[in-house]
Amino acid sequence: MKKKISIITALGLTMVLTTSATIYAGEKPLKPNGPWITETQNVSLSSLHNYEELTKTLKQIEKSSKGAMELTVAGKSNQGRDIYLAKVGNGPKSVMVITQQHGNEPLGTEAALEVLKFLSTGNKTVKDILNEVTVYIIPRVNVDGTEVQHRYNVDPTAPKVSYAVEGVGYDMNRWHWQNWEDSPLYKKDGGKTYPTNPVPEAVAVLNAYKEIKPEWVIDLHHQGTYINEENGNMIKTSILWPTDPKAKPEAVELSKKMCSVIYSDLEKYGFAEVSLYDGGAYEGIARNSYGIAGSGSVLVEMRGNMQSLGQKSSGYLTKTFMEVMMSLISSTADGSLYEADISIAENIPETGPAIKK
């Protein structure tokens, strides 16, 4: 396979840019490069898959794929729901996508379902990709938190510690410890109270990762609304590689190449203002954890959440997530990922100030 495929081209999708005027609540005018939600706009969640609909859709894709997609269960949530793992392809290079660790950040899941449908079609382009790459996708990690539309998992026994809300649940993207004994919760009393990781959803991802041993992992999230201070554009997408000092140098290098591919691909289409995410070095963050384990690992943050998305912007941002996934999958298949220029990643503009509307 010689030519990288864009899912935008393959599925006939188009990104429609809006040019409506909006003013940044600060010192300079903001130039939106995509749909905005106004205070009076009706925000509809009807198009988002709840757990029952997610289950039904995944099983429908598996059935219609005629064996191309295999659906298994990576683990159980704290409330006993299945955490699904979809596999497509038989290529020698395995890659892994995880979405919706935070229950109120939904569009990675919607994008993952569309990518799974595309990769299950069996057309020549797909066959070329899947001869080289095996794609694993966990389309929703936080299956409990999504049902109640909040960030955390649902765990009434959650203690009063960092990255948890007492009696509510855990922020599961802080509990991906490769070695649980290194975690502060274990160290608190020598493991007497918490001898093992108390976040089953994070454990499910960790176990899947250890079994798959992927070349790379991407973790799809949502963030607030920010601007690029240099040009005043609204930032749609922010990305970052592992920043924990324990991350393996070769993993960091591959992660930067992944960021270069994402940035170049989105900039080429002109529909996503991309910035470098301002993320920390905490070891329990998935982005850092899987870099420590030796894989390429990239966090992808898209603007908005369940409380701030409308129909138009949801479709637009879902397609952007789709393009991110396919740019990495196809560049892994054709080998161009490994030739990417890391200086592109190292010169991605930093995220500017948040916009308060």
N, C-alpha and C positions, 0 to 999 in steps of 0.2 A: 504494500500500500504506500503510495507516494504522496497523495494529496490529503491534507487535513480537511475534514468536513465540518461545516458550521451547521448546528441544528437550526439556526435561523433560516439558512438556505434550504436545508433538507426538508423542513416542515412547512416552508412557505410562510414563515412568520415575519411580521414587520413590526418595527418599533416606531411608533408615532410620537414625535416630539411635540410637546405643547409649548407655546410661546406666550402664554398668558402672563401678565405682569403681576409680580408680587414683590413686596418690599420687605427686605431683611430688617428685623427689629433691632437694628443697631445703627452703625454709622454710614453704611453704604447700601446702594440698591442691590438686590439679589436678582440674578438672571436664571430663572428656573430652566432646567434642561429635561423636564419630565413632568408627569402629572402631580398636582398638589391636591391635598384635601382641604377644603374650606370649612370654616366653623359650622356652616349651615348644611353641608353636604351629608346625605344619608350614607352611613357606613354599613354595608351589607356583608354579613358573614355567611350567607346562605350557600355560597359557592365553595366554601371550605369543607373538607371532609372531616366529619367526626369519627370516632373510633369505629363504630359500626360500618360507616360508609367506607372508611379506609380499608377495613378488612374485606369488605365485599369487592371493592375495586381491585385490590391486589390479587384476590382469587380469580377475578374475571380476566385480568391480564395474564395470569399464569395459565388459565385454561385456553384462552385464545392464542397464546404463544405457541401452542402445540409442542411443548417441551423446551422452548428456547429460554424461558424464565423458570427458575426453581425458587419456590417460596418456603422458607423454614422459619423457626422461631429462635431468636438469639437468646431470649430469656423472658422472665416475667417482671412486670412492674410491681411496685409496692402493694397495689390493690389487686394484683393477680391478672392484669391484662397481658396479652401476648405482645412482645416487642419483635416485630417482623424483620427478617433479613432476606432480601431478594438477591438472586444471583443470575447474571446473564453472561454468556460467553465461556470459552474454554481456552483462552489465550494463556501463554506462559507468564504474563505480567498481571498480577492481581492489584486492583485499586479499590478503595473503599470511600464511600460517601455516607456521612451521618447528618441527619437533619432534625430540627425541632427538639433540641435539648431543653429549650425553654418553651413552655406550653403556649405562651402568647406570641410566638414568633412562627407563623404558619406557612409562609410561602415556599420555604425550602421543601416541605412535604409535597405541596402541589406541583412544584417543578420536578421533583424526583419521580412522581407518578407519570408525568408526561415523558420524561427521559426513559423510564422503564417501558412505556408503551412503544416508543420509537425503537429502542434496542431489541424489542421482541418482534419486530415486523419481519425480519428475515430477508430484507432486500440486500442488494449486492454491497452497498456502502456499509450497512450494518455487519454483514458477514465479514467484510475485510477488517473492520475494527475488532470484531470479537474473535477473529482468528489470532489476534495478537494480544488482546487484553481480556481478562475476566473481571467484570464489574460487580462489586458487592455494594448494595445500598440498604441502609437502615432508614426507611422513609419517615419514621417518627420515633424518637427515643422516649420523649416524655408523653407517653400515652395517657397517663392520669391527669397531669397538669393541664393538658389541652382540653380535657372535658370540662374543667372549671375555669379555663381561660386565664390561668396565671403562670408566672415564670417557673415556679418550683415544682418538684414532684409533690405527691400528696402523702404526707407522713405525719400524723398527729403526735408521734413519739420523738420528732426532731428536737434536739436539744438547743439550748441557747449558746451557739458557737458561731464562729465566722462562717459565712457562706451557707447559712441555714436560718430559717425563721422558726422560732420555737413554736411547736404545736402545729405548724403549717407544712413544712417540708424543706428539702435541700435544694440549693442551686447546683444541679448535677454537673454543670461544667466546671466544677472546682474539685471533683472527687475522682478524677482519672489517675489515681496514683499507681504507677507501675509496681512499686513496692509499698504496700500498705503501712509497713512499720516506719516509713519515713514521714507519714502524715501527722499533722499536729493533733488530730483527734486520737490517734493511737498513742502518741507520745504523752498525751495529757495525764494518763495514769498507767502507762506501761501496757496498754492493751487490755486492761482488766474489764473496762466497760464496753469498749468497742474493739474486740480482737480482730474483726474483719470489717471490710468496707460496708457501711450501713445503707448505701445507695444502690439498690439492685439494678436500676437502669444503667448507671455508669459501669457497674460490674458486667452487665450484659455486653456493652460495647467493648470493654477491655477483653473479655473472653473471646468475642468474635474476632477482635484484632489479633489476638495471640494465635488463633487457629488459622486465620487467613494469611498473616504475615505479608501485608500489602506493600507495594512499592511506595504508595502515598495514601494519605487520608485528607479529605477536606470536610470541614465542619461548617454547616450553613446556619446563619443567624440573622437577626435583625438588629438595627441600631436606631438611634435618634436621627434627627435631621441636622446636617452640618453643611458648611459652605467651604469652597475653595477660596481662600482670602485673595489669591492672586487675580482670579478672573470673576469672582462673585457667583460662580455656578453652584447650584445645589449638588452635593455629593450623593450619589446613588449607592456606591459600593466602596467598602473599605476592606483591605486584605492585609494579612501579616503572617510571617513565618514564625518558627519557634524562637523565643528569646531567652529561655532559661539557659544558664551557662552549662548545664549538664547535657544539653542537646548535642547529638553527635555531629561533628563538622560536615560530614558527607550528607547528613539529613538536612542540615540547614542550607547547604548549597543547592540540593534538589528542591527544597521548599522555595528558595529564592527564584529558581528557574520556573517553578510553577507560578509564582507571582508575576514573573515577567510575561509568561504566556497569557495569563488572565488579563493583565493590564494591556498588552499589545492587542489582544483580540477585542476587548471591549472598546478600546480607544479607536480601533479601526472602523468600527461601526458607528461610532460617534453618539451612542445613545446612553452611555453611562460614565458620569464623572467619577473617576476612581481615585481613592486616596489610600495612604498608608495608615492602618488602624493603630491607635494609640493603646497598645496592650502591654500587660505586665509579664513578669517572669515567673509567676506562681506555678509550681510544679504540677499541681493537680488539674490545671487547665488542659483540655484535650489537645489543643494546638501544641503545647509544650510537651505533654506526656508522650505523644507519639513521635515527636522529634527525639526525645530522650531514648525511646525504644529503637530508633534508627530509621524511621520512615520519613519521607517527605511529608510535611504537615502544614496545612494552610487554613486559617480562619477566614471565612467570607462573611462579611456583614452587609446586609442590604437595608436600606432605609425603611422604617415603619414597623408597626406591630398590629395586633388585632384591634387595638383601640384607635389606630390612626390610618387605617387603610380603607380605600374605597374601591369600587369596581374597576375603574380605569387604571389606577396606579397598581392595583393588585395584579392585573394581567401583565402590565408592563414589567414589573419587578420579577414576577414569576418567570417570564421569558429571559430576563437577564440572568437569573439563577440557572436556567436551562443552558444558556450559552456558556456560562462558567464551567459547568460540568462537562459539556461536550468538547469545549476547547481543550480541557486537560485529558479527557479520555482519548480523543482522536490524536492529540499530539504525542501521547504515550504510545499509541498504536503505530504511528508512522515514524517515531523516533525523534521528531523535531523538539520534543520537550527537553531532551538531554543535550541539545545543542543551543538552548536558549541563553541569551546574554544576561547574566545576573546583574549587570550594571543598570539594566532597565528597572529591575525591582528596587535596587538601592537608590534610585532617583525618583521613585514615585512621590508625588507631592504629599506632604503631611496633611492630616485632617485639620480643618480650620474650626472655628467656634461653632457651638451648637446654636440652632435657630429656635427661638421661643416665639410661637405663633399664638 
